[in-house]
Amino acid sequence: MTTTMEMPRTETKPRATAEVVVAVRGLTKVFRDFWGRPKARAVDHVDFEVYRGEVFGLLGPNGSGKSTTVKLLLGLLYPTRGQIQVFGRSPRHVATKYRIGYLPEESYLYRYLSARETLDFFGRLFGLPARQRRRRIDELLEMVGLSQVGSRPVGEFSKGMQRRIGLAQALINDPDLVILDEPTSGMDPIGCREMKDLILALARRGKTVILSSHLLADVEDVCDRVLILYGGRVQAVGPLRELLRKPDRLRITTPVLSRPTLERVLEIIRAEVGDAEIRVDNPTQNLESFFLEVVERARKAAAETSGATVGTRVAPYLRGEAEPKAQPERILEKLTLPSEPVRPAAPEVPAGSAVDEARLAELAGPGPAGVTEAPAAAAAPPEREALEQADQKLAELLNRGKKS
């Protein structure tokens, strides 16, 4: 017989030595009316800390102060009293904001921009180079299952699809702190499962996630610790396993037993606990797992969809994989690489016409400043050799036309 007991979750490292990402002390926010009189005390003397690599749940009913706390952490509101530090600085510090990704409760998107244009816009706000933006956009769209609809205006998306593109924009800058406000709102069960898998993957990489949600099942699946607010005050805080554990109960899980063996076991237990209630049943999987199994079987035989698809693995740059360095660009690479956007074709040069040699050298020369060609002695890939040979032939043809 196998005995399974629920034990408190063990910490990966002592909290005394863990890096504190968010520190809140005596946080209070009072909203006032036009005359300056106190109207509502949204947050009242709240204290908590969030550590690096932790998934921290912020819970509470409507009006408990969750959204106000999130806005204070983002520097969108000033606290009435108390202190907030994010990465050891004020949340209003510009350098701090560059390390934060935020998915608001409602996705505020420009409805006439496509999904790709939306991500490109947010990438430009963070000053990402063009090539890096294009690579991350492709990876994010595939990760959230929107690669097939990347050219559609986001105003045509359903709420669940807008949440997916909202999540992608929150991760475009590869943030160290990710704040998610109701991230699974409007999502189907597949999207909810993918969102939770992504949150766990970010935490494994050492990123910090603050999750505010009313869906307690989602919080239970991913959070290490939770804080429960009511009336702007902290009502409970601590590791989730410890808060949910019932020390006066014990669960025993065994393989299927024969009826006589089960009766003997029950007799021993009754002799120990007396008239206390004893329940014997079969374990079940949750509805989410069953739903995903059914959908996966159906998906293998289904036709293509115009909506969101099942996302693939987490984007490589979010898993910490090194992004490829920029390489020198040549004119033929720009014209032949499929991942590059379409550029205007170069004007044709008629036979016998004069060619501006300086312009030709400029077009066929090295790429951006600061990037030099590899030494001639180094072994070049076959694709590079083919491109260089093609460039040489192109120059010979143009010079031949000039001489004629």
C-alpha angles and dihedrals in degrees: 000000000000119000120205120190125184108236130183114273110263116233117241090221136003112277090226089069099034118112111254111223099173123027120182122183126180092338112187130170122185120184116211134201128238092282093051095254118142108263105170135001099214097173122025122193097319120181127185144128132218121205134212114274093016130128104217121192121213108198139174143116123277112299094019094121102260098126092043090052091050092050090049090052090052093050092243091122131037116233117239089217137353136048135276125191125183114186087349094302141085113284088234092063111114094224089053093054091055088063096051130085118195132192108189124212090254120040107236103199136158099253096207095054119089122237091260093047090049093054091043089054093053091043090056090052088060092046096243115169115253096248092048090048092053092049094048093045091055092047094047095047090052092046094054093041098249102109091110093054099038092122096051119101110257089229087074093054124106118242092261092052090048089054089053093053089043089056090050092053090049089058101040092100095047091240126205092214120042119191114194120188110195092332096177096048108133094003124130119239091265091055091047091054092048091049091053092047089052092050091052091047091052091050091050089056090055099259120138121235127194110194123194112187145144091211100093094185090062091048091049091053098054114016125101095190134008137201119206118205129194124171090357093298131108109254099173137358133172146086110331095229092054094047093051098039117110106207092190092061133069128197121205120192121193139163116265110298129205117252096252092049092048091051092052091050091050091049091055092048093047090051089055102042101028116204096353116132114269119191125195119187143137119270115246134200118241122260092251093060092047092048092051092050091053093047092047091055091048094045094060090063099034128106124244118289130219091214133064117321132204107287121235130222123325113283110273095237090053089054089056097253113154113257115232115261120246112268128205111276123224127192095250092050090056090052098044108035108102095208094060119092116254113272128197111274118251114254115264118253112222119221114272096018122129117259124211100236092194091055091047091052089049092053095045096040129100123302129248122350115277094031116104132190119261116259114274091238092060116097109253123209116257091248091055092049091050091051092049091050090049090050090051092050090049091053092048092051092049092048090047090054090050093053093048 
